[in-house]
Amino acid sequence: MFIGTREDRGKAIAEKAGQIIRINDNSYKVKSQSSETLYDVKSTEIGWKCNCPDHTSRGVQCKHIFSVLFSFAIRKEVEKVRIEPVVSVSSCVYCHSTNVIKYGVRHNKYGDVQLFHCNDCSKHYTLNLGFEKMKASPKTITVAMQLYFSGESLRNVAESLKLLGVKVSHVAVYNWIEKYTNLMKQYMDKLKPNVGDTWRADEVFVKFSGNMKYLFALMDDETRYWIAQEVADTKFKHDAQGIFHEGKEITGKRPNVLITDGLPAYHDAFNREFYQNTSPRSKHINAIKLDGDMNNNKMERINGEIRDREKVMRGLKEKDTPILQGMQIYHNFVRPHEALNGKTPAEACGIEVVGENKWITLIQNARLDQQER
């Protein structure tokens, strides 16, 4: 007989194969340690619930709930994704031989590039993964992107690069942002963030060439992960089902709870995309206020980032601008958040981008993924 705290006994159940049956992220069946009984452990809006006597009679967190929490934590750890810098070359670009060695460094105007030599075909070549045929170095390009998405204007970024001895126009900086944002987005769309069960949605007005439009954004409440976005001409007649459907495609799940304001577009789209007659049902909370328990302050943080960026840009030019997608990538994968103890939302979702320069890591992996398609 196992002796210990409920937490200890729960851990022992989780570590033993076949004791926990996962129905979905919110519903589990846990086998009793003393009989063949299966107890139902479910996630509710007020926490985890179990139908075992210990939980129902005493109201304590029983060993079955602890076992599910341990199992859930183990599964999240297993599902973690590490995106690491690409530091090696597997094959020759000419003959595809793997008999490749490093062959010194080529000194270009804006930085050094690694030179490689193939021992089979005797050819040597440079391989600047993700930055092929770019006159500027990877460091220059990514510093420009970091400065821009941190709040600087295109012209200020170009002026700052002059301090590094790099003379480029603000147009070149924009072209870098457009090129690499589009490249990274294709790669990001394949990643599955391990988001929580409560999502938030909100809209903020943005000027496009002087015309007022609305940016709809969908965010995970727990990790602050910016899940999806779309631009609409109006907020009152817009169908929000598109962004909700995209959110399901990106995360592979639907939320237990969706928090929005009272906009009818959210209510109608929620019923069509998330609501279902069978349990567990998703719940829509659409009575948020400026303060109190039902505030939407977490969502307003993203809106603030968008407004701050718009002031510097003095409005956007086109609805399909790469700037908004770049802001989403910066928010999720590059910028640490104080509310997440210095983690990025991606890290909170189990996606770790390794390296001091996260931009280079993301671009390298996006380019490698593109080559393998």
Secondary structure, DSSP 4 states (H G I P E B T S, - for coil): ---S-HHHHHHHHHHSTTSEEEEETTEEEEE-SSSS-EEEEEEETTEEEE-SHHHHHH-S--HHHHHHHHHHHHHHHHT-EEE-------S-TTT--S-EEEEEEEEETTEEEEEEEETTT--EEE--TT-TT-SS-HHHHHHHHHHHHTT--HHHHHHHHHTTT----HHHHHHHHHHHHHHHHHHHTT------SEEEEEEEEEEETTEEEEEEEEEETTT--EEEEEEES-SSS--THHHHHHHHHHHSS--SEEE--S-HHHHHHHHHHT--SSSSPPEEE---BSSSTTB-HHHHHHHHHHHHHHHHHTSBS-TT-HHHHHHHHIIIII---GGGTT--HHHHTTEEE-SS-HHHHHHHHHHHHHHH-
